[in-house]
Amino acid sequence: MEKIRIVQIKSKIGRPKDQKRTLEALGLKKINGVVEHNATPQIIGMINKVKHLIKILK
């Protein structure tokens, strides 16, 4: 599996509850936090839901 590094670049304050929960499920807790995940369809779907709040590093 290919690994994906995700960085949170925007705050979750004022966002809908489902987007906050998606960030928490990805393991992102604060701005500039970095997590690494396998590129599964579930993770890709979560990334697409909050793509305006994160940045993908390869």
C-alpha positions in Angstrom: 0.0 0.0 0.0 1.1 3.5 -0.8 1.6 5.8 2.2 0.0 9.3 2.3 1.2 12.1 4.7 -1.6 14.5 5.6 -1.0 18.0 7.2 -3.8 20.1 8.6 -3.5 23.6 7.3 -6.7 25.2 8.5 -8.6 25.3 11.7 -11.7 23.1 12.4 -13.3 25.9 14.5 -16.6 26.9 13.0 -16.8 23.8 10.7 -19.7 21.3 10.6 -19.6 18.5 13.2 -19.0 15.9 10.5 -15.9 17.6 9.2 -14.5 18.0 12.8 -15.1 14.2 13.4 -13.4 13.4 10.1 -10.3 15.3 11.1 -10.3 13.6 14.5 -10.7 10.2 12.8 -7.7 10.9 10.6 -5.7 11.7 13.7 -5.4 15.4 13.1 -5.7 17.4 16.3 -4.2 20.9 15.5 -2.9 23.0 12.7 0.4 21.8 11.2 -0.2 18.3 12.7 1.1 15.6 10.4 -0.2 12.0 10.2 0.6 9.1 7.8 -1.9 6.6 6.5 -2.2 3.9 3.9 -4.0 5.0 0.8 -7.1 2.9 1.3 -10.5 3.9 -0.3 -11.8 4.7 3.1 -8.9 7.2 3.9 -9.2 8.7 0.4 -12.9 9.3 1.0 -12.2 11.0 4.3 -9.5 13.2 2.6 -11.9 14.3 -0.1 -14.4 15.3 2.6 -12.0 17.7 4.3 -9.7 18.6 1.4 -10.1 22.3 2.0 -8.6 21.9 5.5 -5.7 19.7 4.7 -2.7 19.3 2.4 -1.3 16.1 1.0 2.4 15.3 1.1 3.7 12.4 -0.9 
